[in-house]
Amino acid sequence: MRSVHVTGERLGLREVTVDDVDALHAVYGDPAATHHLPFDPRTREEVAEIVAEAITAAAATPRRLYVLAVTDSETRAVIGVARLHIEADHPHSAEIGLGLRSDLWGRGIGTDLIRLLLKFGFKDLGLHRLWGARSPANTAAQLAMLVAGMVEEGRIRHHVPTPAGWRDSIVHSALADEWPAH
């Protein structure tokens, strides 16, 4: 297994560990942080299962799923989670997703995190296309993706089931040959 360590100015990405369950529960268990996600807040036990599955996925060959702890570069504290899932049928393309503690919103951290995921996907993994889907109501995610250099592609109608019913998704993408290294 190749261990992931990606650093940026304000953030870092590393493999999740069992010691991260409480920090990740601060994201996955927060109603504000999961408001635009297709699931209700997770329990601590459910977050522990997510971490266990991530650790198992990290050992897979070929590796298709990266669930990474987002760390503050200065304090090393875990402040969020980032996912990169390489598509089985299109191994040069991957979906990205992220979650940050809600008390850190509004500081440009989401934009920095998306740039770090793009760097990881394009430079470290050699992928050609990275994409992410957001709730149409999540304008903060829209801004973060656009400022990070992603292009809005369009709407997928009734893309994901949520506890409140079907939800559309707005897809954004970035291509390796259009992405400037930051």
Disulfide bonds with the S-S distance in Angstrom:
none
